[in-house]
Amino acid sequence: MLRLADLDFDYPDDLVARHPAEPRDAARLMVIDRATGRIEHRLFRDLPSYLRPDDALVVNDTRVMPVRLFGTKADTDAKIELLLLRARPEEGPHTWECLALPAKKLRLGTAVRFEDGTTAEVVDVPGRARTLRFAFDGPPEAFLAWLDAVGHLPLPPYLRRPDGEGDRVDYQTVYAAERGAVAAPTAGLHFTDALLDRIRAAGTAVAPVTLHVGLGTFRHVEADDVTEHRMDAEAFTVSDATAAIVNARKAQGGRLVAVGTTSTRTLETVARPDGTLAPGSGWADLFIHPPYPFKAVDALVTNFHLPRTSLLLLVAAFMGYEQMREAYRVAIEERYRLFSYGDAMLIL
């Protein structure tokens, strides 16, 4: 049984990638064969040479929203930072559950004012979160347009820099389509349109699922017995078309290659015991940790993850804990760039 300390590792701060590779597919790719333990060092643009014509490559097409807002308390002008997590339409129009800094300043009834004059009021205090109702006229689409205009992308705090105009493009996958995420499915950031065209031209199917990534995906594990960790629920959709593509490819002997831990959790959530997919939508809270019997996913593209996270546990479950530790040791020794804007690994 793994303990929290088993998820620790040391890394030099200068290996944290604070900007993406340029172009995207110039990122490095560590290729690991689980059966032999062999490690190869390639570039991400070499990925097609490891895919087969009968494989299905599954990506998460969620789109990150600019949900980081800066305002002031209406009565004192004290600075307030909000991170909008989830719309709460059942509690009123333009009502959102948020994280707030500093949260202690936002009591029930507190008003927050934003630079353009728009205001919001705290209407509930559910635990550490805050629920705010925005004084905004118009349909939800108009509110989202307002967010696009005044909001900031919620870059990971360890980047230690404000978001810039370039992040509006860089922190989205090229296939991002369905709005709803508060963090990017980072393994997909390495793809370019041209690379995807090469993959399709070689016969590999590319199919989307949607998991609207929440902060819970990246939340640190705190329980010493890591199996006691609980995942936050995130909205997902697996379409009839994607399930049909994957099921047909697997019936032909092809592999299901998941791009990212979020795609993996979505696929395993809807996988039947025989490894086929059942289309559907709902809320995913599957926590994958060793030992976990994967039913659907045969290969995984993923980034290098922070210590003490559920993402690291998923990778350990997929490739084995000792093999994961060795891969991370090699990555640091070979100076791979780490975390959201960093390099990637392909686990076969």
Secondary structure, DSSP 8 states (H G I E B T S, - for coil): --BGGGG-----GGGB-SS--SSGGGSEEEEE-TTT--EEEEEGGGGGGG--TT-EEEEE-EEE---EEEEEETTT--EEEEEEEEE-GGGSTTEEEEEEETGGG--TT-EEEETTS-EEEEEE--TT-EEEEE---S-HHHHHHHHHHH-B----GGG-S---TTHHHHTS-TT--EEEESS--GGGGG--HHHHHHHHHTT-EEEEEEE---GGGG-B---SBGGG-----EEEEE-HHHHHHHHHHHHTT--EEEESHHHHHHHHHHB-TTS-B--EEEEE-----SS---SS--EEEEE---TTBHHHHHHHHHH-HHHHHHHHHHHHHTT--BSTTS-EEEE-
